[in-house]
Amino acid sequence: MNRLTHHRVEVELGDRAYTVHIGPGVRALLPELVAATGASRAVVVSARPEGELPPLGVPTLWLAAHDGEDNKNLAAVARLCEHFARFGLTRSDVVISCGGGTTTDTVGLAAALYHRGTPVIHLPTSLLAQVDASIGGKTGVNLPEGKNLVGTYWQPRAVLCDTGFLDTLPARERVNGHGELARCHFIGAEGLAALPLEEQIARSVALKASVVSRDERDQGLRHILNYGHTLGHALERATDYALRHGEAVAVGTVFAGRLAGALGRIPPDRVREHHQVVESYGLPTALPADVDHDALIAYMLRDKKAEGHGLTFVLDGPDGPELVADVPEQTVREQLALLDADRGSPPRGPRETARPALTGRHPTTHL
């Protein structure tokens, strides 16, 4: 294997174990990783220009990826599988994703379904995808009724987090990636903000790898990785994804702190810490204007973590974060109202431009 100087994090899953490579230039490892799969053909689904990746050494079909939640759906998965079939891809070949988190999720699901499982290698190109989406084997797409409601588990053969891709990220997209880093503070990786970015990515990946290795399929511990995501996913849907994932998770993290405080799980200083950590990353800490609370409640009731028919959140507590079911709806509504009252000028990163106005939507049915 090419001896680049970079971080390596092992995801220990027995015969499905793999390595996450983190650092500038790690995309150069791709031809060796493709060769290691034994593939005779490859499909690359990329949101980046073809010339940014090295030749793979096998016949390769290049397909354009379109990052963004609007393109993360079952129709996109079907189109990818059709291209795979026309190219003659077999289950012993390999699929490569190169793009942000939505590309990773969509291509991962297509690889999982095609021939009931085709090897996949991820090259995440956004900060958000490098710190979270590309690791752990979760694949999924959205439905009009909610986010990530259709998916499966399909572990990659390797992940290449080439930090060189981050040099061209727009300012807002970089801040967006900070949303997943901020929530790490409350699930076992405090103090990330003081580290160089590559170290932040490596520690975030190591935390996720440790959790996934112990709970691959969300039977218990892995739920903590969804800290801030219950409200976060609802905000994404309620704003038609005008609020980006990391921004929404940031608000969801502040809300999780408030809710845990209201339920007597954590003291006031810990509640304030949630706000302070999120704000320190230049992320929003309050609900965007005009988002309907009924819409948020409806989307949260459909959240994939929900047990039974109540509202379910990952919340901090005396023993650390854990899944809390049947949170009283009235308490949730009260805390949403308080988060609304906190709205002011949202904090911004050093180069971030103002966010567009957001408009809430009302779902037609409740779960």
Stockholm file with secondary structure:
# STOCKHOLM 1.0

chainA/1-367         MNRLTHHRVEVELGDRAYTVHIGPGVRALLPELVAATGASRAVVVSARPEGELPPLGVPTLWLAAHDGEDNKNLAAVARLCEHFARFGLTRSDVVISCGGGTTTDTVGLAAALYHRGTPVIHLPTSLLAQVDASIGGKTGVNLPEGKNLVGTYWQPRAVLCDTGFLDTLPARERVNGHGELARCHFIGAEGLAALPLEEQIARSVALKASVVSRDERDQGLRHILNYGHTLGHALERATDYALRHGEAVAVGTVFAGRLAGALGRIPPDRVREHHQVVESYGLPTALPADVDHDALIAYMLRDKKAEGHGLTFVLDGPDGPELVADVPEQTVREQLALLDADRGSPPRGPRETARPALTGRHPTTHL
#=GR chainA/1-367 SS CCCCCCEEEEECCGGGCEEEEEETTGGGGHHHHHHHHTCSCEEEEESSCGGGSCCCSSCEEEEECCCSGGGCSHHHHHHHHHHHHHHTCCTTSEEEEEESHHHHHHHHHHHHHGGGCCCEEEEECSHHIIIIITSSSEEEEEETTEEEEEEEECCCSEEEEEGGGGGGCCHHHHHHHHHHHHHHTTTTCTTGGGSCHHHHHHHHHHHHHHHHHHCTTSSSGGGGGGTTHHHHHHHHHHTTTCSCHHHHHHHHHHHHHHHHHHTTSSCHHHHHHHHHHHHHTTCCCSCCTTCCHHHHHHHHHTCTTCCTTSEEEEECCTTSCEEEEEECHHHHHHHHHHHHHTCSSCCCCTTCCCCCCCCCCCCSCCC
#=GC SS_cons         CCCCCCEEEEECCGGGCEEEEEETTGGGGHHHHHHHHTCSCEEEEESSCGGGSCCCSSCEEEEECCCSGGGCSHHHHHHHHHHHHHHTCCTTSEEEEEESHHHHHHHHHHHHHGGGCCCEEEEECSHHIIIIITSSSEEEEEETTEEEEEEEECCCSEEEEEGGGGGGCCHHHHHHHHHHHHHHTTTTCTTGGGSCHHHHHHHHHHHHHHHHHHCTTSSSGGGGGGTTHHHHHHHHHHTTTCSCHHHHHHHHHHHHHHHHHHTTSSCHHHHHHHHHHHHHTTCCCSCCTTCCHHHHHHHHHTCTTCCTTSEEEEECCTTSCEEEEEECHHHHHHHHHHHHHTCSSCCCCTTCCCCCCCCCCCCSCCC
//
